[in-house]
Amino acid sequence: MDAGVRVLVVGDGETIAPGLSRHVNGRFDLSVVGSAADVEAAIRLCTTNRIDVVLVDLDSLGRAGVDAIRRLRSECPEAKVIALTANEATELIVEALTAGASGYAQKSNGIERLAEVIGYAVGGEVVMPEADLVHVLNELHRTRTRSQVQERALERLTAREMDILRELAAGRGTGETAEVLGISPLTVQSHVKHILAKLGVHSKVEAVTLAWREGLAPIPSGPVGAARAQLRGG
């Protein structure tokens, strides 16, 4: 299943990996290529295999899970990272997003929803339950220390990058942004990488929070990005 989405589970792999493998079994174009008990094992796997998405179980790893996310984003930058938890929005989740996670999913939503979330993350979307959106963004805003780099970061964005950031901040996903601006989704994703680098942030969540804080777009009342179905069901 080389052409499909390849998933690595870090933490509670003995429970999550088999369940996900059994459930997808031809229904989703993804496969679980392995599980790792800790970040060192995870890095060995992701640096020697093509991994598209890493699921990090915060419940079993605790604060070490945040460190794992940070290192995975550094060592395996092409892989998207999703935090998993059985809890509501917590400080640990905010730290995970700040460390570079593309979002998080609650285990209570089930394996089928998790497979859908993985698909959204691969598409470059922010994924989190809508009910937690405002709380998480407020916490990100409160805990994020604004550096001198960030104070002038927006000025370094090109006109096209600024357009894309505005669309994302308005709640549009990659596909919608591409359609509005008349460019391809791949071009949008390429610009997003440059935007994150220039702003000095690790994830879309942080970039969008910065854009809202600077008044580039009002905070949308609905979910962020193309992961609307997941967010509404979260």
C-alpha positions in Angstrom: 0.0 0.0 0.0 2.9 2.2 -0.8 0.8 4.8 -2.6 -1.5 5.3 0.4 -1.0 7.3 3.6 1.5 5.7 5.9 0.9 6.1 9.7 3.2 5.7 12.7 1.8 5.4 16.2 3.8 6.6 19.2 2.8 5.7 22.7 -0.1 3.4 23.2 0.6 1.5 19.9 -0.6 -1.9 21.2 -4.1 -0.5 21.5 -4.3 2.1 18.7 -2.3 0.6 15.9 -4.1 -2.8 15.7 -7.5 -1.1 16.0 -6.8 1.4 13.3 -5.3 -1.4 11.0 -8.4 -3.6 11.4 -10.8 -0.8 10.8 -9.3 0.7 7.7 -8.6 -2.6 6.0 -9.4 -1.4 2.5 -11.9 1.3 3.4 -9.3 4.0 3.6 -6.2 4.4 1.6 -3.8 4.3 4.6 -1.8 1.7 6.4 -0.2 1.6 9.9 3.5 0.9 9.2 4.6 0.6 12.8 4.3 1.7 16.4 6.9 3.0 18.8 7.0 3.1 22.6 9.1 6.3 22.8 10.4 9.1 20.7 13.8 7.5 20.0 12.2 4.5 18.4 9.8 6.8 16.6 12.6 8.8 15.1 14.4 5.7 14.0 11.3 4.6 12.2 10.4 7.9 10.5 14.0 8.5 9.4 14.3 5.1 7.7 10.7 4.9 6.3 8.3 7.1 4.5 5.9 8.3 7.2 3.0 10.7 6.3 1.3 11.0 9.7 2.5 10.3 13.2 -0.1 9.8 16.0 1.3 10.7 19.4 -0.7 9.4 22.4 -0.5 12.1 25.1 -2.3 10.0 27.6 0.4 7.4 27.8 3.4 9.7 27.2 2.3 12.8 29.2 4.7 15.7 28.8 7.2 13.5 27.1 4.6 13.4 24.3 5.1 17.2 23.7 8.9 16.7 23.5 8.3 13.8 21.1 6.2 16.1 18.8 8.9 18.8 18.9 11.6 16.3 17.9 9.5 14.6 15.3 8.8 17.9 13.6 12.5 18.6 13.6 13.8 15.2 12.5 10.9 14.2 10.2 9.6 17.5 8.9 7.5 16.0 6.1 5.3 14.0 8.5 2.2 15.6 9.9 1.8 15.0 13.7 -1.6 14.5 15.4 -1.9 14.4 19.2 -4.3 11.9 20.6 -6.0 12.2 24.0 -9.1 11.0 25.9 -9.4 14.4 27.6 -11.0 17.7 26.8 -8.8 20.6 25.8 -5.9 20.9 28.3 -2.7 22.8 28.8 -0.9 19.7 27.4 -2.8 19.9 24.2 -1.9 23.6 23.8 1.7 22.7 24.3 1.4 20.0 21.7 0.1 22.4 19.2 2.8 24.9 20.0 5.3 22.1 19.5 4.1 21.7 16.0 1.2 19.3 16.0 -1.3 19.8 13.1 -4.1 19.3 15.6 -5.5 16.7 17.9 -8.2 14.1 18.1 -10.2 12.7 21.0 -10.1 8.9 21.3 -13.7 8.8 22.3 -14.6 9.8 18.7 -13.6 6.3 17.5 -11.3 4.8 14.9 -13.4 5.7 11.9 -13.3 9.4 12.8 -9.5 9.1 13.5 -9.0 7.8 9.9 -10.9 10.8 8.6 -8.8 13.2 10.8 -5.6 11.6 9.4 -6.9 12.4 5.9 -7.5 16.0 6.7 -4.1 16.4 8.3 -2.4 15.0 5.2 -4.3 17.6 3.2 -2.6 20.3 5.4 -5.7 21.2 7.4 -5.9 22.1 11.1 -7.9 19.4 13.0 -9.5 19.9 16.4 -13.0 19.6 17.8 -15.0 22.7 17.2 -16.1 22.8 20.9 -12.5 23.3 21.9 -11.5 25.7 19.2 -12.0 29.0 21.0 -10.5 27.7 24.3 -7.4 26.4 22.6 -6.8 29.5 20.5 -7.2 31.7 23.5 -4.7 29.6 25.4 -2.3 29.7 22.4 -2.7 33.5 22.4 -2.1 33.8 26.1 0.9 31.5 26.3 2.7 32.5 23.1 5.5 34.9 23.9 5.8 37.4 21.1 9.4 37.8 19.9 11.0 40.8 18.0 11.1 38.4 15.0 7.4 38.1 15.1 6.8 41.8 15.5 8.0 42.4 12.0 7.4 38.9 10.6 4.2 39.9 8.8 6.1 42.6 6.9 8.3 40.0 5.4 5.4 38.1 3.8 4.9 38.5 0.1 1.6 39.8 -1.2 0.6 36.2 -2.2 1.6 34.8 1.2 -0.4 37.5 2.9 -3.4 36.6 0.7 -3.1 33.0 1.7 -2.8 33.7 5.4 -5.9 35.9 5.2 -7.9 33.1 3.6 -6.7 30.6 6.2 -7.5 33.0 9.0 -11.0 33.4 7.5 -11.6 29.7 8.0 -10.9 28.4 4.6 -8.9 25.2 4.0 -6.2 24.5 1.4 -8.6 23.5 -1.4 -10.9 26.5 -0.8 -8.0 28.9 -0.6 -6.6 27.5 -3.9 -9.9 28.0 -5.6 -10.4 31.5 -4.3 -6.9 32.6 -5.4 -6.9 30.7 -8.7 -3.8 28.5 -7.8 -3.3 24.8 -7.1 -3.5 23.2 -3.6 0.1 22.2 -3.9 1.1 25.9 -4.5 -0.9 26.8 -1.4 0.9 24.2 0.6 4.3 25.4 -0.6 3.4 29.0 0.3 2.2 27.8 3.8 5.6 26.3 4.5 7.2 29.6 3.6 4.7 31.5 5.8 5.4 29.3 8.8 9.2 29.8 8.4 8.9 33.5 8.1 6.6 33.9 11.1 8.8 31.6 13.2 5.9 29.3 14.1 5.5 25.5 13.8 1.9 25.0 12.7 -1.0 26.6 10.9 -2.8 27.0 14.3 -0.1 29.4 15.5 0.0 31.2 12.1 -3.8 31.7 12.1 -3.7 32.8 15.8 -1.1 35.5 14.9 -3.2 36.6 11.9 -6.3 37.0 14.1 -4.3 38.9 16.8 -3.0 41.3 14.1 -6.5 41.9 12.8 -6.0 40.3 9.3 -9.3 38.5 9.7 -12.0 38.1 12.3 -12.2 34.8 14.2 -14.7 32.7 12.3 -17.7 31.5 14.3 -17.5 28.1 12.7 -14.6 25.5 12.4 -11.3 26.3 10.8 -10.3 24.9 7.4 -11.6 22.1 5.3 -11.9 19.7 8.3 -15.5 20.9 8.9 -17.1 17.6 9.1 -14.6 16.4 11.7 -14.8 19.5 13.7 -18.6 19.5 13.8 -18.6 15.9 14.9 -15.8 16.5 17.5 
